[in-house]
Amino acid sequence: MKKKGFVLTLILIFSLVTATFAGAKALYESKPVPPEDRHSISEIIQPGTKWEKIATGHGFMEGINFDRNGNIWMVSPMTGEIMTVEGDKVVTVGEKYNMPVGAKFHKDGRLFITDVKGELYAYNPSTGERTTIVKTYNGSPFKGLNDLVFDESGGIYFTEPIGSSATHPTGRVFYLPPNSSEPVLFAENIAYPNGVALSADGQRVYISEFDKNRILSVPSKNAIASPETPFVFGQFEGGIGPDGLAVDKKGNLYVAHFQAGEIVVLNASGFKCGIIRLPKSAGTFVTNLAFHNGYLYITESSKNEVWRIKVKEDGLTLYGLQK
């Protein structure tokens, strides 16, 4: 009987290993080596396309996104302001509060904001009311938050970089399930996790590891079971590191490369499509980006300007703009 049990155990192990490798083969499908560069930035923008300056503001403009009416919203951690754009002017909305740095709209119309002081809160543009969503994990205050993204169910991924660096990689990323006040630790030991975004299929979470100048890919909370583990999705050079992130409907990832004065575009497999450089007249502090009506909008925070450029692909419809 012992021998029979041993044989059955071996068969079970063999079956599991075989299934794992079969899954890996399906996931990591071998493809022919391309005869030349895989991609070109011409897939993203038409040759000769120029940047347009939309507005000039103040503070340290971050967190650009759009509401259902097509209005631009931003925040400034240096001045504690929430901002909108009227014409070509940036104006302040509501009262100043702490250090808002990341912002995304909820379906209910509220603007959810991550704060350097360690709070995730919601601002109601209709009433001016500000509500704390979460500010602790396991009873301890957050060290300081940076950016956020909603998943399709209304859960929130948000980054906590404060106190971490390339030589002290203690940054964390959390997930707040829908209708919950208890965040879950999603990823840790990261050198300043900055921007965060979801892949087009929702299977991956892209994290800007700012102080190592790279993008990490981590299976999302809702990812289908597979052999895929967290890995380096993109490695950059120059500047300091990747800041805000955005994804188009084709799955391409757009990266605001801080102090490099450029947007880096990677396809869904992590291969570089190319770089969209800002005009010479612009600064190099590219902080965040968002899609709207066929354009990619960005914030540049050394001169506090909003720029846009025509792109071929539409951005993903973010949770806050979904019906």
C-alpha positions in Angstrom: 0.0 0.0 0.0 2.9 2.4 0.8 4.4 1.7 -2.6 1.1 2.3 -4.3 0.7 5.6 -2.4 4.2 6.7 -3.4 3.5 6.0 -7.0 0.2 8.0 -6.9 2.1 10.9 -5.3 4.7 10.8 -8.1 1.9 10.8 -10.7 0.2 13.8 -9.0 3.5 15.8 -8.8 4.3 15.0 -12.5 0.8 16.1 -13.5 1.1 19.4 -11.6 4.5 20.1 -13.1 3.3 19.2 -16.6 0.3 21.5 -16.2 2.6 24.3 -15.0 4.9 24.0 -18.0 1.9 23.8 -20.3 0.6 27.0 -18.8 4.0 28.6 -19.1 4.3 27.5 -22.8 0.9 29.0 -23.5 1.7 32.3 -21.7 5.3 32.7 -23.0 4.6 31.7 -26.6 7.8 31.6 -28.7 7.8 34.1 -31.6 10.2 34.5 -34.5 13.1 36.9 -34.0 12.2 40.1 -35.9 14.5 41.1 -38.7 14.7 44.7 -37.5 13.4 47.0 -34.7 10.1 45.7 -33.5 8.4 49.0 -33.3 8.6 52.7 -34.2 7.1 55.8 -32.5 5.3 56.4 -35.8 2.9 53.7 -34.6 1.9 56.1 -31.8 2.1 59.5 -33.4 2.0 60.7 -37.0 5.5 61.9 -38.3 5.7 65.7 -37.8 3.1 65.9 -35.1 3.8 68.8 -32.7 3.1 69.5 -29.1 0.6 72.2 -28.2 0.8 74.2 -24.9 -2.6 74.3 -23.3 -2.1 76.3 -20.1 0.4 77.6 -17.6 -0.1 77.4 -13.9 1.8 77.4 -10.6 2.9 75.2 -7.7 4.0 71.8 -8.8 1.3 70.5 -11.1 0.6 66.8 -10.9 -2.2 64.2 -11.2 -3.8 65.4 -14.4 -7.1 63.7 -15.4 -10.5 64.5 -16.9 -14.0 64.5 -15.5 -17.1 63.5 -17.5 -17.5 67.0 -18.9 -14.0 67.0 -20.3 -12.6 69.4 -17.7 -9.0 69.1 -16.7 -8.2 68.5 -13.0 -4.8 68.6 -11.3 -3.3 68.8 -7.9 -0.1 70.5 -6.5 1.7 68.9 -3.5 3.8 72.0 -3.0 0.8 74.3 -2.5 -1.9 72.0 -1.3 -4.2 72.9 -4.2 -6.7 71.2 -6.3 -6.8 72.9 -9.8 -8.8 73.0 -13.0 -8.2 74.7 -16.3 -10.4 77.6 -17.5 -9.4 78.6 -21.0 -5.6 78.8 -20.9 -5.5 79.6 -17.1 -5.1 77.2 -14.2 -7.4 78.1 -11.3 -7.7 76.8 -7.7 -10.8 74.9 -6.6 -11.8 74.7 -2.9 -9.5 75.2 0.1 -5.9 74.2 0.3 -5.2 70.9 2.1 -1.9 69.1 3.0 0.1 67.8 0.0 -2.2 66.2 -2.8 -0.1 64.4 -5.4 -2.2 61.8 -7.2 -5.8 62.1 -8.4 -8.4 59.9 -10.1 -12.1 60.2 -10.5 -14.6 57.7 -9.1 -17.8 56.8 -11.0 -19.8 58.8 -8.4 -18.0 62.0 -9.5 -15.7 62.4 -6.5 -12.0 63.0 -7.1 -9.9 60.5 -5.0 -6.6 62.0 -4.0 -3.4 60.5 -2.6 -1.5 62.8 -0.2 2.2 63.0 0.7 1.0 63.3 4.3 -0.2 59.7 4.2 -3.9 60.0 3.5 -6.2 58.8 0.7 -9.3 61.0 0.6 -12.1 61.9 -1.7 -13.1 65.5 -2.8 -16.6 66.2 -4.0 -16.5 68.9 -6.7 -20.2 69.6 -6.3 -20.1 70.3 -2.5 -16.5 70.9 -1.7 -16.7 68.2 1.0 -13.5 66.2 1.7 -13.8 62.7 3.1 -11.0 60.5 4.4 -11.0 57.1 2.8 -8.0 55.5 4.6 -4.9 56.7 6.3 -3.6 53.7 8.2 -2.5 50.1 7.6 -2.8 47.6 10.4 -3.2 50.5 12.8 -0.1 52.4 11.7 -0.2 55.7 9.7 1.0 55.6 6.1 4.4 57.1 5.6 3.2 59.1 2.6 1.3 58.3 -0.5 1.8 59.2 -4.2 -0.4 57.8 -6.9 -3.5 55.6 -7.4 -5.6 53.8 -10.0 -9.0 52.2 -9.9 -9.6 48.7 -11.2 -12.8 47.7 -13.0 -14.6 46.8 -9.8 -13.8 50.0 -8.0 -10.8 48.7 -6.0 -7.9 51.0 -5.6 -4.2 50.4 -6.0 -2.1 53.1 -4.4 1.6 53.7 -3.8 3.5 54.6 -0.7 7.1 55.7 -1.6 8.0 58.2 1.2 11.2 57.1 3.1 12.3 54.7 0.4 15.2 55.1 -2.2 17.5 53.1 -4.4 19.7 52.3 -1.4 16.7 51.8 1.0 14.0 50.0 -1.1 11.2 50.0 1.5 8.4 51.4 -0.6 5.0 49.6 -0.7 1.9 49.4 -2.9 -1.5 48.7 -1.4 -4.9 47.5 -2.6 -8.1 48.8 -1.2 -11.0 46.4 -2.1 -14.3 47.9 -3.2 -16.4 49.2 -0.3 -13.7 48.4 2.2 -11.8 50.5 4.8 -9.0 47.9 5.2 -6.2 48.2 2.7 -4.2 45.0 1.7 -0.5 45.0 1.2 0.0 44.3 -2.5 3.8 44.7 -3.1 6.8 45.8 -1.1 10.6 46.3 -1.1 10.3 48.8 -3.9 12.7 51.8 -4.5 10.2 54.7 -4.4 7.0 53.3 -6.0 5.6 56.3 -7.9 3.1 56.0 -10.7 0.7 53.1 -11.0 -1.5 51.8 -13.8 -3.4 48.7 -14.9 -2.8 46.8 -18.2 -5.5 46.9 -20.8 -6.7 43.4 -19.9 -6.5 44.1 -16.1 -4.1 41.2 -15.6 -1.1 43.3 -14.6 -0.3 46.3 -12.4 2.4 48.5 -13.7 4.5 50.3 -11.0 7.0 53.1 -11.6 10.0 52.2 -9.5 11.3 55.7 -9.6 14.6 55.4 -7.9 15.7 52.5 -10.1 14.5 54.1 -13.3 12.3 51.2 -14.3 8.8 49.8 -14.5 7.7 46.7 -12.6 4.9 44.4 -13.7 3.0 42.6 -11.0 0.0 40.2 -11.4 -3.1 42.0 -10.4 -5.4 40.9 -7.6 -7.9 39.7 -10.2 -5.3 38.0 -12.5 -6.0 34.6 -13.9 -3.8 31.9 -12.3 -0.6 31.5 -14.3 3.2 31.0 -13.9 3.8 34.8 -14.3 5.5 36.4 -11.4 6.5 40.1 -10.8 9.2 41.2 -13.3 11.0 44.2 -14.7 8.8 45.4 -17.6 10.9 48.3 -18.8 14.3 49.8 -17.9 15.2 53.4 -18.8 18.3 55.6 -18.9 18.8 59.2 -18.3 16.6 61.5 -16.2 15.8 60.2 -12.7 12.9 57.8 -13.1 9.4 57.0 -14.3 6.5 59.0 -12.7 2.9 58.9 -14.0 1.6 56.1 -16.2 -1.2 55.7 -18.7 -2.3 52.9 -21.0 -4.1 53.0 -24.4 -6.7 50.6 -25.7 -4.1 48.7 -27.6 -2.2 48.0 -24.4 0.7 50.4 -24.9 2.1 51.9 -21.8 3.0 55.6 -21.7 5.5 56.7 -19.1 6.2 60.2 -17.9 10.0 60.2 -17.6 10.8 62.7 -14.9 13.7 65.1 -15.5 14.2 63.5 -18.9 11.7 65.8 -20.7 10.1 62.9 -22.5 7.3 60.3 -22.7 8.5 56.7 -23.2 6.1 54.3 -24.9 6.3 50.6 -24.5 4.0 48.0 -26.1 2.1 45.4 -24.2 5.1 43.0 -24.3 7.5 45.6 -22.9 9.3 46.5 -26.1 9.9 50.1 -26.7 7.9 51.9 -29.4 10.0 55.0 -28.9 10.2 58.3 -27.2 8.1 61.5 -27.6 10.3 64.3 -26.6 8.9 67.6 -25.2 9.7 70.8 -27.1 12.9 72.6 -26.4 10.9 75.4 -24.8 9.4 73.0 -22.2 10.9 71.9 -19.0 12.0 68.3 -18.2 9.9 67.6 -15.1 7.3 65.5 -16.8 5.1 64.3 -13.9 1.8 62.9 -15.1 -0.3 62.2 -18.2 -3.8 61.4 -19.4 -5.8 60.8 -22.6 -8.7 62.8 -23.9 -10.4 63.0 -27.3 -7.5 61.6 -29.3 -4.8 63.6 -27.4 -2.2 62.7 -24.8 -2.0 65.5 -22.1 0.9 65.9 -19.8 1.9 68.1 -16.9 5.4 69.5 -16.8 6.2 70.8 -13.3 9.4 72.9 -13.5 7.5 75.5 -15.6 4.1 74.3 -14.5 2.7 73.9 -18.0 0.1 71.6 -19.6 0.9 70.2 -23.0 -0.8 67.9 -25.4 0.0 65.9 -28.5 -2.2 64.1 -31.0 -1.9 60.3 -30.7 -3.2 57.4 -32.9 -4.7 55.3 -30.1 -7.3 56.2 -27.6 -6.6 55.8 -23.9 -8.3 53.2 -21.8 -11.7 54.4 -20.5 -10.8 54.9 -16.8 -13.1 53.7 -14.1 -14.3 57.2 -13.3 -15.6 57.7 -16.9 -17.2 54.4 -17.3 -21.0 54.1 -17.4 
